[in-house]
Amino acid sequence: MSNKPSRTLTFKCAKCTKSVQVFLQKVSACSHIQPYQGICSCGEIRRHATGGKDVVASFVATGEIDHHH
């Protein structure tokens, strides 16, 4: 089994309940997060991430990755 994160994930849109696919975003090697982002056909932005709790919360709220090094 691979330990690499999946390149895409699918969620239901919170606004229209349609399926929305989010894509793994490029990050630096020192980052402690695997951020995903996508846009639903209704225009709603969907963010998801795995990793450090504080960094994930910041990314989901703002779309920015805070480097803490």
N, C-alpha and C positions, 0 to 999 in steps of 0.2 A: 504494500500500500504506500502511496506517495505522501510525503509530508508537505507538499506544496499546496498553497491555498487554491481553491477553485477559481477559475477566471470569470465565471458568471454565476449568479444566484438569481432566483426568481421569487418575488413577493407579491402580495396583493396590494394594490394602491389603497392608501387610507382615504383618499378622496372619492374615487369612483369604483373601487373594488375590482378593477381589471388587473390582469397579471402585468407586472412590470419587471423587466430584467435589469439587474445592476451588474456593472462590469468592474473587475479589479483595476484599481488605479495604480499607476507607477509610483513607487516610493523609493527612497534611498535605502541603502543597505543597513544604515544605523537605526532606521525607524522601528518602533515597537508596535506597529499597527498594520493591518491589511485593510485598507479602505476600499469600499465599493460605492459606486454612484451610477444612477440611471435616471431617465426621465420617462414618465408614463405618457401614453398617447393623449391624455387629458392635460398634460403640461405640468403635472405635479412632480417635483424632484424627490427622489427616494435615495437616502443614504443608509449605509450599513457598514459596520466594521467589526473586526476582531482584533484583540490585543489588549494593551493596557487600559484599564477602566477609565481613567481621567482623559486620556488621549482620544479614546473612542467617543466618549460623551461630547468632547469639544468638536470632533469632526462631524458627528451626526447633527449637532446644533448649528455649526457654522460652515461646514464644507472645507475648513482649513485644517491642516495638520500642524500642531504645535510641536516644534522640536524642543526637547528638554535636555539637550546635551551641552 
